[in-house]
Amino acid sequence: MTDSTPTPDANPDLVNALRALSNPIRLQMLRWLREPERHFPMETAIADPAEIGVCVSHIQAKAGLAQSTVSAYMAELQRAGLVRATRVGKWTHYRRDEQRIADLVAELGHTL
């Protein structure tokens, strides 16, 4: 007879990342940030998208969502450790945390 009670050995960081990625729009935003020069207007960027990130207003325009929704989605990705936020004046820019994403993918590979 086997016990079907879940064991609490799941890495909470991995669980949080998977929860953040379970929303298809957040997942799409993370994909866009993989190649910011391809998905966002470079001519209106006030900071280097590769170094600093993409402004919330550009993500909002591409997603067609309210600024508050985009900010909440990006905050969720940040809490999960998938993106980093940088303030430039009054604007928040986001970029992927590639090392953290690679670590989580490796953890997922070992977990499953």
C-alpha positions in Angstrom: 0.0 0.0 0.0 1.4 3.4 -0.9 0.8 6.7 0.8 -0.7 9.3 -1.5 0.1 12.2 0.9 2.3 14.7 -0.9 5.8 15.1 0.5 7.0 18.6 1.3 10.3 18.2 -0.5 9.4 20.3 -3.5 11.7 23.3 -3.9 9.4 26.3 -3.0 11.3 28.5 -5.6 10.6 26.0 -8.3 6.9 25.8 -7.3 6.7 29.7 -7.3 8.3 29.8 -10.8 5.9 27.2 -12.2 3.0 29.0 -10.7 4.1 32.3 -12.3 4.5 30.5 -15.7 1.1 28.8 -15.5 -0.5 32.0 -16.8 -0.1 32.1 -20.6 0.2 35.9 -20.8 3.0 35.9 -18.2 4.7 33.1 -20.1 4.4 35.1 -23.3 5.8 38.2 -21.7 8.8 36.2 -20.6 9.2 34.9 -24.1 9.2 38.5 -25.5 11.9 39.5 -23.1 14.1 36.8 -24.4 14.6 38.8 -27.6 13.6 42.4 -26.7 15.1 43.9 -29.9 12.8 41.7 -31.9 9.6 42.3 -29.9 9.8 45.9 -28.7 10.4 49.3 -30.4 14.1 50.1 -30.0 13.8 53.6 -31.3 11.7 54.7 -28.4 13.7 52.8 -25.7 15.1 55.1 -23.0 17.6 52.4 -21.8 19.4 49.5 -23.4 16.9 46.6 -23.3 19.6 43.9 -23.1 21.3 45.6 -20.1 18.5 47.4 -18.3 15.3 45.8 -19.7 12.1 46.8 -21.4 9.9 49.5 -20.0 6.5 48.4 -18.6 4.8 50.8 -21.1 6.3 48.9 -24.0 5.2 45.6 -22.6 1.8 47.1 -22.0 1.5 48.3 -25.5 2.4 44.9 -27.0 0.2 43.0 -24.6 -2.8 45.3 -25.0 -3.5 45.2 -21.3 -3.9 47.8 -18.6 -0.7 49.2 -17.0 -1.8 47.9 -13.6 -2.3 44.4 -15.0 1.1 44.4 -16.7 2.7 45.7 -13.6 1.1 42.9 -11.5 2.1 40.2 -14.0 5.7 41.5 -14.0 5.8 41.7 -10.2 4.7 38.0 -10.1 7.5 37.1 -12.5 9.9 39.1 -10.4 8.8 37.4 -7.1 9.4 34.1 -8.9 12.9 35.1 -9.7 12.4 35.0 -13.5 12.9 38.7 -14.2 14.8 41.6 -12.6 13.4 45.1 -12.3 15.4 48.3 -12.7 14.1 51.8 -12.2 15.1 54.5 -14.8 13.6 57.7 -13.6 9.9 57.1 -13.1 9.8 54.0 -15.3 10.4 50.4 -14.4 12.2 48.2 -16.8 12.3 44.4 -16.7 14.7 41.9 -18.1 15.0 38.2 -17.8 17.3 36.7 -15.1 18.9 34.1 -17.4 21.0 32.5 -14.7 18.0 32.0 -12.5 15.9 30.6 -15.3 18.7 28.1 -16.2 19.0 27.1 -12.5 15.2 26.5 -12.3 15.2 24.5 -15.6 18.0 22.3 -14.2 16.1 21.9 -10.9 13.0 20.9 -12.8 15.0 18.3 -14.8 16.3 16.8 -11.5 12.9 17.0 -9.8 10.8 15.3 -12.5 
